[in-house]
């Protein structure tokens, strides 16, 4: 069974047993979460799309805070002596999909 679910404004294609990184969720490690905003379900070739989908994706929080790679934004204006360096690391939550019901 395959589903497309909307988590924190982004769409993810998931199956039972998948582990993925989503934008940071306000939950602790070990908590169970349910995502009700399911956009598509493929059950052995039978597609349900839009309002016909009455599915819930259940997942467990594996790691509540995972930091992404450091991204550097560097600005410079030549011959002016202007240089500005700014960096950040995006925060993610690692989840494991338990079931699609």
PyMOL commands that set and color helices and strands:
alter all, ss='L'
color gray80, all
select helices_A, chain A and resi 50-52
alter helices_A, ss='H'
color red, helices_A
select strands_A, chain A and resi 2-7+10-15+19-23+32-35+38-43+46-49+57-77+82-100
alter strands_A, ss='S'
color yellow, strands_A
deselect
rebuild
show_as cartoon
